[in-house]
Every structure is written in structure tokens, then in C-alpha cells.
């Protein structure tokens, strides 16, 4: 009795899961040091972008606070 011959079956034998997850690691030009450098540069770029966005939002919020204070002063002055 043949259970799974692998030829013409409805369920062919599966590939090992690591081949599906990371095929680039099997190539000859993959090195962990280059991978670490790429990850580090991406992380640095992301953190610098976060810093610039937070400083922009801080400036916008302070100018918004100033505008609200001016409007409140105008309303107080008109009464």
C-alpha cells in the first residue's frame, strides 16, 4: 500500500519551511554583516525621520497655541 509517492498526488511533499521564509539567505552573496548594516541604516533613517516629524509638530503646535492666545486676547479686549 503506497500512501504518498510524491508523483501525481493531490498533496505533493512540502518544501522545508525555511526555504519559503528566507530564500535570499541561501544565495552566495548574503552575509549577516551586510544584513546588519542595511537594518541599522534603515533604523537610523527611520529614527531621524521621527525626530524631524516631532520637531515639526512641536513648532506647529506652539504656533497654534500662540494663535489661540491671540484670539482669546482679542475676544477679551472686545468685551
MARDREN-467326 format. One record per residue (C-alpha): residue number from 1; residue in one letter; x, y, z. Coordinates in steps of 0.5 Angstrom, whole numbers, always signed. Layout:
<pts>
     n   res       u       v       w
   NUM     A       X       Y       Z
...
</pts>
This chain:
<pts>
     n   res       u       v       w
     1     X      +0      +0      +0
     2     X      +3      +7      -2
     3     X      +1     +13      +2
     4     X      +5     +18      -1
     5     X      +9     +17      -7
     6     X     +10     +24      -9
     7     X      +9     +24     -16
     8     X      +2     +26     -19
     9     X      -1     +26     -12
    10     X      -6     +31     -10
    11     X      -1     +33      -4
    12     X      +6     +34      -6
    13     X     +11     +33      -1
    14     X     +12     +40      +2
    15     X     +19     +44      +2
    16     X     +22     +46      +8
    17     X     +19     +52     +11
    18     X     +26     +56     +12
    19     X     +26     +56      +4
    20     X     +20     +59      +4
    21     X     +21     +64      +9
    22     X     +28     +67      +7
    23     X     +30     +65      +0
    24     X     +35     +70      +0
    25     X     +40     +67      +6
    26     X     +41     +61      +1
    27     X     +45     +66      -4
    28     X     +52     +66      -4
    29     X     +52     +74      -3
    30     X     +48     +74      +3
    31     X     +52     +76      +9
    32     X     +50     +77     +16
    33     X     +55     +84     +17
    34     X     +51     +87     +10
    35     X     +45     +85     +13
    36     X     +46     +88     +20
    37     X     +49     +95     +16
    38     X     +42     +95     +12
    39     X     +38     +94     +18
    40     X     +42     +99     +22
    41     X     +42    +104     +16
    42     X     +34    +103     +16
    43     X     +33    +104     +23
    44     X     +37    +111     +23
    45     X     +34    +114     +17
    46     X     +27    +112     +21
    47     X     +29    +115     +28
    48     X     +32    +121     +24
    49     X     +25    +122     +20
    50     X     +21    +121     +27
    51     X     +25    +127     +30
    52     X     +24    +131     +25
    53     X     +17    +130     +25
    54     X     +16    +131     +32
    55     X     +20    +138     +32
    56     X     +16    +140     +26
    57     X      +9    +138     +30
    58     X     +12    +142     +36
    59     X     +13    +148     +32
    60     X      +6    +148     +29
    61     X      +3    +146     +36
    62     X      +7    +152     +39
    63     X      +5    +157     +33
    64     X      -3    +154     +34
    65     X      -2    +156     +42
    66     X      +0    +163     +40
    67     X      -6    +164     +35
    68     X     -11    +161     +40
    69     X      -8    +166     +46
    70     X      -8    +172     +41
    71     X     -15    +170     +39
    72     X     -17    +170     +46
    73     X     -14    +176     +48
    74     X     -18    +180     +42
    75     X     -24    +177     +45
    76     X     -23    +179     +52
    77     X     -21    +186     +49
    78     X     -27    +187     +45
    79     X     -32    +186     +51
</pts>
